[in-house]
Amino acid sequence: MTEAKFNYYNAEKDITLKEYGRNIQNLVDSIVETPDRDKRNRLARTAIELMRQLNPSVQENTQDYTQKLWDDLFIISGFRLDVDCPYPKPETDVLFKRPERMSYPSGRIRYKHYGRTVESMIQKAKQLETEEERKAAAVAVGKLMKMFYKTWNKESIEDAVILEQLEHMSEGVLTLTLEQVQRERLFDMDKPKYVSGGSYSNRNHQQRKHQAGHNGRKNNNNNNDHRNKRK
């Protein structure tokens, strides 16, 4: 009786690029050993298409992505593959090239629960030319600050605190009165967008309410007329 033979993955050589799997690795190794150059070229193009299908989330058919596939093909082969490539063959040191060190923003964040993005928005808002633009920016930033605060803290925050911190971070440039914020509910999430002129764009909302009431009265009158005709 013939003893069954099993191939264990831990007995095989390592996969160069794990995102393509062992089947692609074995296919590329086979292409490298193919003596006929024309056949190697055909198999290499087939391997490129298979590698493309293994990344369905990347649907880019651009030159850069296709070149990346060819670069990966040479890397998988250990740079032993000899085929006609439409792109320059990558250098062997690409495997050992370290990425450039990323520069992290420096400086202290005054209010960490708002993050650096809010501070950047405030700096941009300070450069706006007109007072009305700065007022509208103050409302937008203040509403965002209130939302961020509620995200990271269980307790609620008063509008007065938002205004105080907004004025502090903007060095007194972005200011709103507490009376206006509370009267017009400027920092409420469910309010319409604030527009230049110091008020909400709620005229369309009022017009829709008026039109809905008018249509309701009109439908009632039509129903009454219809009933009178039937009598």
DONU-901392 format. One record per residue (C-alpha): residue in three letters; x, y, z. Coordinates in steps of 0.1 Angstrom, whole numbers, padded with zeros to 4 digits, always signed. Each point is the difference from the previous one (the first is absolute). Layout:
# DONU-901392
ALAXYZ ...
END
This chain:
# DONU-901392
MET+0000+0000+0000 THR+0014+0034-0011 GLU+0005+0024+0029 ALA-0018+0033-0005 LYS+0022+0031-0003 PHE-0010+0033+0014 ASN+0014+0035-0008 TYR+0002+0022+0031 TYR+0002+0038-0005 ASN+0026+0003+0027 ALA+0023-0022-0021 GLU-0002+0022-0030 LYS+0019+0032-0006 ASP-0014+0033+0012 ILE-0024+0020-0021 THR+0016+0032-0011 LEU-0032+0021-0003 LYS-0026-0016+0022 GLU-0029+0021-0014 TYR+0002-0021-0032 GLY+0001-0034+0017 ARG+0020-0031-0006 ASN-0017-0009-0034 ILE+0014+0031-0016 GLN+0034-0006+0016 ASN+0001-0035-0015 LEU-0012+0013-0033 VAL+0027+0026-0002 ASP+0026-0026+0010 SER-0012-0022-0029 ILE+0002+0029-0024 VAL+0036+0007+0010 GLU+0009-0036-0008 THR-0018+0001-0035 PRO+0028-0002-0026 ASP-0019+0015-0029 ARG+0000+0038+0001 ASP-0032+0006-0020 LYS-0019-0024+0023 ARG+0015+0018+0031 ASN-0014+0032-0013 ARG-0034-0014-0005 LEU+0000-0016+0034 ALA+0012+0032+0016 ARG-0029+0020-0015 THR-0024-0027+0013 ALA+0015+0003+0034 ILE-0005+0038+0000 GLU-0037-0005-0008 LEU-0004-0025+0028 MET+0018+0023+0024 ARG-0024+0028-0010 GLN-0030-0022+0007 LEU+0013-0009+0034 ASN-0005+0037+0010 PRO-0037+0007-0009 SER-0001+0031+0022 VAL+0026+0016-0022 GLN-0018+0006-0033 GLU+0025+0025-0013 ASN+0012-0007-0035 THR+0025+0028+0001 GLN+0036-0002-0011 ASP+0013+0004+0035 TYR-0020-0030+0013 THR+0010-0022-0030 GLN+0036+0009+0005 LYS-0003-0010+0037 LEU-0013-0034-0010 TRP+0030-0005-0023 ASP+0023+0011+0028 ASP-0016-0025+0024 LEU+0004-0027-0026 PHE+0038+0006-0001 ILE+0001+0001+0038 ILE-0019-0033+0003 SER+0025-0016-0024 GLY+0030+0013+0021 PHE+0009+0021-0030 ARG+0009-0031-0020 LEU-0028+0004-0025 ASP+0012+0008-0036 VAL-0029+0013-0020 ASP-0009+0029-0022 CYS-0015+0025+0024 PRO-0017+0032-0012 TYR+0015+0019+0030 PRO+0035+0003+0014 LYS+0010-0029+0021 PRO+0001+0010+0037 GLU+0033+0001+0019 THR+0007-0027+0025 ASP+0004+0026+0028 VAL-0037+0008-0001 LEU-0005-0028+0025 PHE+0023+0015+0025 LYS-0009+0037-0005 ARG-0013+0015+0032 PRO-0029+0024-0002 GLU+0007+0036+0008 ARG-0006+0011+0035 MET-0034+0018+0004 SER+0000+0034+0015 TYR-0024+0003+0029 PRO-0016+0033+0009 SER+0017+0016+0029 GLY-0014+0024+0026 ARG-0024-0003+0029 ILE-0037-0004-0006 ARG-0019+0023+0023 TYR-0031-0021+0002 LYS+0008-0036-0009 HIS-0037-0011-0003 TYR-0004+0024-0030 GLY+0032-0012-0017 ARG+0023+0018-0023 THR-0025+0002-0029 VAL-0022+0025+0019 GLU+0030+0022+0008 SER+0010-0001-0037 MET-0036+0010-0010 ILE+0001+0029+0025 GLN+0033+0013-0014 LYS-0016-0001-0035 ALA-0031+0017+0012 LYS+0021+0028+0016 GLN+0012+0009-0035 LEU-0034+0006-0015 GLU-0005+0035-0013 THR-0035+0010+0011 GLU-0017+0000+0034 GLU-0029-0019-0014 GLU+0023-0028-0012 ARG+0017-0002+0033 LYS-0034-0002+0018 ALA-0011-0028-0022 ALA+0033-0018+0005 ALA-0004+0005+0038 VAL-0034-0017-0001 ALA+0013-0030-0020 VAL+0031-0005+0022 GLY-0020+0004+0032 LYS-0025-0026-0011 LEU+0029-0023-0009 MET+0016+0006+0034 LYS-0033-0009+0018 MET-0003-0032-0020 PHE+0036-0010+0007 TYR-0005+0007+0037 LYS-0030-0022+0002 THR+0018-0028-0018 TRP+0028-0001+0026 ASN-0018+0010+0031 LYS-0032-0014+0016 GLU-0011+0033+0015 SER-0014+0028-0020 ILE+0017+0033-0006 GLU-0015+0035+0003 ASP+0000+0023-0030 ALA+0017+0026+0022 VAL+0030-0023+0004 ILE+0002-0006-0038 LEU+0000+0037-0006 GLU+0027+0006+0026 GLN+0023-0027-0014 LEU-0007+0011-0036 GLU+0010+0036+0009 HIS+0031-0013+0018 MET+0012-0021-0029 SER-0007+0027-0025 GLU+0017+0027+0021 GLY-0032+0020+0001 VAL-0006+0000-0038 LEU-0030-0025-0001 THR-0026+0013+0024 LEU-0038-0005+0004 THR-0023+0012+0027 LEU-0016-0026+0023 GLU-0034+0017-0005 GLN+0001-0005-0038 VAL+0013-0036+0003 GLN-0028-0010+0024 ARG-0027+0020-0018 GLU+0007-0014-0034 ARG+0013-0034+0013 LEU+0031+0005-0021 PHE+0019-0030+0014 ASP-0030-0025-0002 MET+0006-0029-0023 ASP-0035+0000-0015 LYS-0001+0036-0011 PRO+0004+0011-0036 LYS+0032+0015-0012 TYR+0011+0035+0012 VAL+0003+0025-0028 SER+0015+0035-0004 GLY-0022+0026+0016 GLY-0001-0015+0035 SER-0029-0024-0004 TYR-0010-0034-0012 SER-0012-0007-0035 ASN-0034-0010+0013 ARG-0021+0020-0024 ASN-0004-0030-0023 HIS-0011-0020+0030 GLN-0027+0026+0009 GLN-0010+0001-0037 ARG-0004-0037+0000 LYS-0022+0001+0031 HIS-0021+0027-0015 GLN-0004-0019-0033 ALA-0009-0032+0019 GLY-0027+0018+0019 HIS-0013+0017-0031 ASN-0001-0034-0018 GLY-0018-0015+0030 ARG-0027+0027-0001 LYS-0003-0003-0037 ASN-0006-0038+0002 ASN-0026+0005+0027 ASN-0018+0026-0022 ASN+0000-0024-0029 ASN-0014-0028+0021 ASN-0028+0022+0013 ASP-0008+0011-0036 HIS-0001-0036-0010 ARG-0024-0010+0028 ASN-0023+0030-0008 LYS-0002-0011-0036 ARG-0010-0035+0010 LYS-0028+0015+0021 
END
